[in-house]
Amino acid sequence: MSSLCHSVSRLRLGVMVWFLVLAGAVALPLPTVVAQSTPVAAPEAAGAIDVTGLVERAGKLTVADLQTLPGETVDVTYESGGKPEDHTFTGVRLVDVLDYLGLAVAPEARNPLLPMYLVVTANDGYQVVVSGGEIDPNFGNVPMLLAWEQDGVPLAGAQGPLRLVVPGDLRGGRYVHGIVSIEVRTVAGD
């Protein structure tokens, strides 16, 4: 009889754990896309975006600045507007951009990218969030790019000067074009 009670207790425990896991999955935050209704003014300098927040070299960042860093070209496929998109983008890894700008954190900080996140804003006010852990080579290692070229053509007009490219995303919601600013923040407060 005690063996039967023990088995029933284990079953109850298993069911409770399953419900907790399910509840945790349901309670996870929704995707990190944030809509903003007010359009943001285009950057003053052609081909430049504003970089603010926890970086040592805050200010204007130009395509020419980025082109001094190691670039790469990636082929991506994602869904946009209900149909597949296939493109080739050329740019620089977002993590290399942060290295170039310098993170404004204490030198002894352990895993400095983990508590950080970036708010990327487009010229129409659209915003997305990228976590530092996603792009950190020691953790997520997602090779996100700030791209200046799509399918061999420089990004210009409302599409430029830069576009966020997120290889691995199945949908194009974070492929922000017309970037005007990037703000680097931390969960501990700025």
Helices and strands as residue ranges (DSSP letters): H 2-27, E 33-34, E 48-53, E 59-62, H 63-66, E 71-80, E 83-93, H 94-101, E 116-122, E 127-131, H 132-135, E 145-150, E 153-154, G 157-159, E 163-165, G 172-174, E 179-186
